[in-house]
């Protein structure tokens, strides 16, 4: 089986195609940074997603080995909305915590 990894340009195309409406700019920027770190593009030229075996060798670095995909594009396409929701929840939790500390 031919395993393929993505470049930064390919991941950026998928990022731009994703629906990010309804999220504040801070959440979008943080989710993008998490995506780049998670797929290994901070220090490499290509992603490092093909860590599994079999028909679905691409393992999601954010949600664990239960989430396997047949192509790196599909993995990124499903990871982006999840990262946006997770980052928004994390930000909301942080803001609520700061509000409780003020009281």
PASEBA-1860 file (N, C-alpha, C; in nm, 3 decimals):
! residues 103
1> XXXXXXXX> 0.084/-0.119/0.000/0.000/0.000/0.000/0.089/0.125/0.000 ~ 0.057/0.216/-0.084/0.133/0.340/-0.095/0.084/0.441/0.008 ~ 0.167/0.473/0.103/0.130/0.571/0.205/0.183/0.707/0.166 ~ 0.100/0.807/0.185/0.134/0.941/0.139/0.121/1.038/0.255 ~ 0.209/1.132/0.261/0.201/1.238/0.362/0.175/1.370/0.290 ~ 0.124/1.469/0.364/0.089/1.599/0.308/0.196/1.703/0.337 ~ 0.203/1.803/0.250/0.293/1.916/0.272/0.215/2.028/0.341 ~ 0.285/2.132/0.381/0.222/2.247/0.444/0.121/2.312/0.349
9> XXXXXXXX> 0.155/2.323/0.222/0.064/2.385/0.124/-0.065/2.305/0.111 ~ -0.056/2.173/0.112/-0.176/2.090/0.102/-0.264/2.101/0.226 ~ -0.202/2.107/0.343/-0.279/2.123/0.467/-0.344/2.261/0.470 ~ -0.274/2.363/0.423/-0.331/2.498/0.418/-0.453/2.506/0.327 ~ -0.450/2.435/0.215/-0.565/2.433/0.125/-0.686/2.372/0.198 ~ -0.665/2.263/0.269/-0.773/2.200/0.345/-0.822/2.292/0.457 ~ -0.730/2.364/0.521/-0.767/2.457/0.628/-0.854/2.570/0.573 ~ -0.814/2.627/0.460/-0.890/2.737/0.401/-1.028/2.693/0.355
17> XXXXXXXX> -1.042/2.566/0.315/-1.170/2.515/0.267/-1.268/2.485/0.381 ~ -1.219/2.473/0.503/-1.305/2.439/0.617/-1.389/2.559/0.659 ~ -1.507/2.530/0.710/-1.598/2.634/0.758/-1.557/2.676/0.900 ~ -1.511/2.798/0.913/-1.467/2.849/1.043/-1.557/2.961/1.093 ~ -1.672/2.979/1.028/-1.763/3.086/1.068/-1.821/3.056/1.206 ~ -1.839/3.160/1.282/-1.894/3.145/1.416/-1.791/3.129/1.525 ~ -1.665/3.125/1.488/-1.558/3.112/1.587/-1.479/3.241/1.592 ~ -1.442/3.285/1.713/-1.360/3.406/1.724/-1.221/3.384/1.663
25> XXXXXXXX> -1.156/3.492/1.619/-1.024/3.478/1.556/-0.920/3.411/1.646 ~ -0.930/3.434/1.778/-0.832/3.371/1.869/-0.847/3.219/1.866 ~ -0.971/3.171/1.860/-0.995/3.027/1.856/-0.943/2.969/1.725 ~ -0.967/3.037/1.615/-0.922/2.989/1.484/-0.769/2.983/1.480 ~ -0.703/3.086/1.530/-0.556/3.087/1.530/-0.500/2.976/1.619 ~ -0.560/2.957/1.735/-0.513/2.853/1.826/-0.537/2.714/1.768 ~ -0.651/2.693/1.704/-0.680/2.564/1.642/-0.582/2.536/1.528 ~ -0.549/2.638/1.450/-0.453/2.622/1.341/-0.315/2.583/1.396
33> XXXXXXXX> -0.274/2.650/1.503/-0.145/2.617/1.564/-0.146/2.473/1.617 ~ -0.256/2.431/1.677/-0.268/2.293/1.727/-0.261/2.193/1.612 ~ -0.327/2.226/1.502/-0.324/2.139/1.385/-0.181/2.122/1.335 ~ -0.109/2.231/1.323/0.029/2.224/1.272/0.118/2.142/1.365 ~ 0.103/2.162/1.496/0.183/2.084/1.591/0.143/1.936/1.586 ~ 0.015/1.910/1.580/-0.034/1.772/1.586/0.005/1.688/1.466 ~ 0.006/1.748/1.348/0.042/1.671/1.229/0.191/1.674/1.200 ~ 0.267/1.746/1.280/0.412/1.744/1.269/0.471/1.843/1.170
41> XXXXXXXX> 0.397/1.946/1.134/0.449/2.042/1.036/0.527/2.157/1.100 ~ 0.543/2.157/1.230/0.622/2.263/1.294/0.772/2.242/1.269 ~ 0.812/2.115/1.262/0.955/2.089/1.249/0.990/1.997/1.132 ~ 0.891/1.963/1.049/0.915/1.874/0.935/0.854/1.933/0.808 ~ 0.896/1.880/0.696/0.844/1.926/0.568/0.712/1.857/0.532 ~ 0.693/1.735/0.583/0.572/1.658/0.557/0.505/1.618/0.688 ~ 0.376/1.588/0.680/0.304/1.541/0.798/0.356/1.404/0.838 ~ 0.321/1.365/0.961/0.356/1.231/1.009/0.227/1.165/1.058
49> XXXXXXXX> 0.146/1.123/0.965/0.015/1.069/1.000/0.003/0.919/0.978 ~ 0.081/0.860/0.890/0.071/0.718/0.858/0.142/0.635/0.964 ~ 0.078/0.618/1.078/0.138/0.542/1.186/0.069/0.409/1.209 ~ -0.046/0.387/1.144/-0.119/0.262/1.161/-0.085/0.162/1.052 ~ -0.161/0.054/1.050/-0.142/-0.050/0.949/-0.276/-0.084/0.887 ~ -0.273/-0.162/0.782/-0.396/-0.209/0.721/-0.456/-0.111/0.621 ~ -0.588/-0.124/0.600/-0.658/-0.041/0.501/-0.667/0.105/0.542 ~ -0.665/0.132/0.672/-0.679/0.270/0.720/-0.558/0.305/0.807
57> XXXXXXXX> -0.446/0.337/0.744/-0.322/0.356/0.819/-0.304/0.494/0.882 ~ -0.393/0.588/0.851/-0.373/0.724/0.902/-0.447/0.742/1.033 ~ -0.372/0.756/1.142/-0.428/0.765/1.277/-0.434/0.910/1.319 ~ -0.551/0.952/1.370/-0.569/1.091/1.412/-0.484/1.120/1.536 ~ -0.395/1.219/1.530/-0.311/1.251/1.645/-0.388/1.323/1.756 ~ -0.509/1.367/1.729/-0.586/1.442/1.828/-0.683/1.355/1.905 ~ -0.738/1.254/1.839/-0.842/1.174/1.902/-0.803/1.030/1.927 ~ -0.685/0.991/1.891/-0.635/0.859/1.926/-0.654/0.752/1.820
65> XXXXXXXX> -0.608/0.631/1.851/-0.603/0.524/1.752/-0.739/0.470/1.707 ~ -0.846/0.500/1.778/-0.977/0.456/1.734/-1.022/0.530/1.609 ~ -0.965/0.645/1.583/-1.003/0.726/1.468/-0.897/0.710/1.359 ~ -0.924/0.617/1.267/-0.832/0.586/1.157/-0.898/0.623/1.026 ~ -0.818/0.663/0.931/-0.869/0.707/0.802/-0.789/0.645/0.689 ~ -0.851/0.638/0.573/-0.787/0.580/0.456/-0.701/0.679/0.379 ~ -0.716/0.809/0.407/-0.635/0.909/0.338/-0.600/1.022/0.435 ~ -0.486/1.086/0.416/-0.449/1.196/0.504/-0.542/1.315/0.487
73> XXXXXXXX> -0.596/1.335/0.366/-0.688/1.446/0.343/-0.814/1.430/0.428 ~ -0.868/1.310/0.432/-0.989/1.286/0.511/-0.962/1.307/0.660 ~ -0.847/1.264/0.706/-0.811/1.285/0.846/-0.810/1.433/0.880 ~ -0.745/1.515/0.797/-0.737/1.659/0.822/-0.875/1.723/0.814 ~ -0.955/1.682/0.715/-1.090/1.739/0.699/-1.179/1.712/0.820 ~ -1.164/1.599/0.884/-1.245/1.570/1.002/-1.183/1.626/1.130 ~ -1.051/1.645/1.130/-0.985/1.698/1.249/-1.009/1.847/1.267 ~ -1.024/1.922/1.159/-1.039/2.068/1.170/-1.164/2.108/1.248
81> XXXXXXXX> -1.284/2.058/1.215/-1.401/2.097/1.295/-1.389/2.053/1.440 ~ -1.331/1.935/1.463/-1.314/1.888/1.600/-1.220/1.982/1.677 ~ -1.109/2.022/1.614/-1.014/2.113/1.679/-1.078/2.249/1.710 ~ -1.159/2.299/1.618/-1.227/2.427/1.642/-1.322/2.417/1.761 ~ -1.402/2.311/1.766/-1.495/2.293/1.879/-1.418/2.276/2.010 ~ -1.313/2.194/2.009/-1.235/2.169/2.129/-1.168/2.297/2.179 ~ -1.110/2.373/2.088/-1.042/2.498/2.126/-1.142/2.599/2.179 ~ -1.260/2.607/2.120/-1.364/2.699/2.168/-1.408/2.660/2.308
89> XXXXXXXX> -1.428/2.530/2.332/-1.467/2.485/2.467/-1.357/2.513/2.568 ~ -1.234/2.490/2.529/-1.121/2.516/2.619/-1.112/2.664/2.654 ~ -1.130/2.750/2.554/-1.128/2.894/2.577/-1.242/2.937/2.669 ~ -1.362/2.882/2.645/-1.477/2.915/2.728/-1.454/2.872/2.873 ~ -1.399/2.754/2.891/-1.369/2.705/3.026/-1.268/2.797/3.094 ~ -1.168/2.839/3.020/-1.066/2.928/3.076/-1.128/3.062/3.118 ~ -1.215/3.118/3.034/-1.280/3.245/3.067/-1.371/3.231/3.188 ~ -1.443/3.120/3.197/-1.529/3.097/3.314/-1.446/3.083/3.441
97> XXXXXXX> -1.333/3.017/3.430/-1.245/3.001/3.546/-1.192/3.137/3.593 ~ -1.152/3.221/3.499/-1.104/3.355/3.534/-1.216/3.437/3.599 ~ -1.337/3.422/3.551/-1.451/3.495/3.607/-1.478/3.449/3.750 ~ -1.469/3.319/3.776/-1.489/3.269/3.913/-1.381/3.319/4.008 ~ -1.258/3.331/3.958/-1.150/3.380/4.043/-1.169/3.526/4.082 ~ -1.232/3.602/3.991/-1.254/3.745/4.020/-1.357/3.765/4.130 ~ -1.451/3.674/4.141/-1.558/3.691/4.241/-1.515/3.659/4.379
END
